[in-house]
Amino acid sequence: MKFDEFIVGEVFKTKSYEATKEDMIEFAKQYDPQYMHLDEEKATQSRFNGIIASGMYTLSISFKLCVELGIYGDDIIAGRGMDNITFVKPVYPNDVLHTLVEVIRKRKTSKGNGLVTLALTTYNHRDEKVLKGNITAMLKV
């Protein structure tokens, strides 16, 4: 979409994504090697009662689903930031995730580009919120 086509308040729903145990563990091995993401026995004895996804995995999947909507198209210049990221509930193996993407702010910059801020809210297949946060991208005007 062009910068001017973004409407504050507009909401998009992404497709779904199944978080498999194998993917969660592979991600954790590379980027978040903590016991609750890797050690099934120890994780089962924790408050989570089993392996959970890294919050960074959940954020990455949420962002992937947002990008795959294609709303930025070729007009995106770069990401500008993320804020207010909250991991609300753990993601477990075989949870099926989807994200609601709401346009919450847009403004033109002094350099002639536009900034669009999107609120991401990710849910599992039980409609439980697992993540929320904002992302801002710079777009051509």
N, C-alpha and C positions, 0 to 999 in steps of 0.2 A: 504494500500500500504506500501511497505517497504520504508525506507528512501531513498535508492538509486533509487527507481522508481519515485520519485517526480521529475518533470521536470520544471525548472524555465520558466515561460511564459505559462504553461499549464492552461487552464480555464475549470472549471466545472460549470454546471448550475443545481441548485437545483430544486426540485419539488415546487409547489405553495402552499401557505397557506393563507386562508382567515382570516383576522383580524376582529372578530366579536365585536360588542359593548359590549356584556356581558363579553367576555374574557378581553377586554381592561380595563373595569371598575373593574373587580375582581383583575386584576394585580395591578392597581393603588391603590385600597383600601389597599392592602398589602404592596406595595413597593414605591409608588409615589403618595401619597394622595393630589394632587393639584387640584384646581378647574377645570382647563381645561381638566382634565381626568375624573372627577367625577360629576360635577354639570352642567347638560345639559343647564339649563336656563342661568347661568352665562357664560358658554362656548359659547353659541349662541350669546351673546352680545360682545364677545371678537373678536380679529382680526382673529380668526380661524373659526368663524361662526358655531361652534358646538364642540362636544367632539372630542378630538384627543387622540391618543395613547401616552403613556409615551415613551420617547426616549429609556428608559431601556427595555420596552416591545419590541420595534422594534429591538433593539440589541439582546435581548434574542431569538426572533423568527429567526433572521438572523443566530445566532449561532446554534440554533436547526436544521435549514435547512441544514447548513454546516455539522454538525455532522451526520445527517441522510444520507448524501451521502456515508458514510462508508469508506472514503478514508484513515482515520487513522487506521482503523481496530484495532487489538489487540496490535499493536506496539506502541500505544501512552503510554507515561509514565505520562505526566501531561501537563496542560496548563502552559505557561510561561509568558504570558502577552498580553495586548491589547494596541494599541496606535493609534493615529490619528483618533479617533472615531468622526464622524461628523454626526449630524442629519440634513440632507439636506432639507427635506420637511416633513410636518406633515403627519402622517398616520391616516386616517379616518375610521370609522366603515365600514366594508364590502370591504375595499381595499384588493386586492389579491396580495400578495407579493411573490417574488422569489429573489434568490441571485445568483450572479455570484461570483465564488470563483477562484481566480487566485494565483498560486504559484509564489511568488515574491522573495523569498530568501530561501536558505538552506545552512547550514554549520554544520560541525562536531564540537563537543565540545572537550575540553581537557580531559573530563572524559569518552570519548568514545560513547557518545550519539549524536543525531542529532537534530538540531533545524530547523523547517520548518515554514516560515512565509507566511501566506495567506492574500491576500487583499479581503475583502468582500465588495461587492457593491450590495445593495438591491434596487429593483425597485417595483413600484406598477403596477397594470394592465393597466395603461396608459403609461407605460414605462418611468415614471418619477422617477429619482433617489431619494430615501428617506433616505438612510444611506450609509456611506462608512467608512471603517476603516480596521485595520490590527490586526490579531491574530497570536500568535506564540505558537507552541507546541513543546514539547520535545518528541522525538521518539527513540525507540531502533534502533541501526544501525546493 
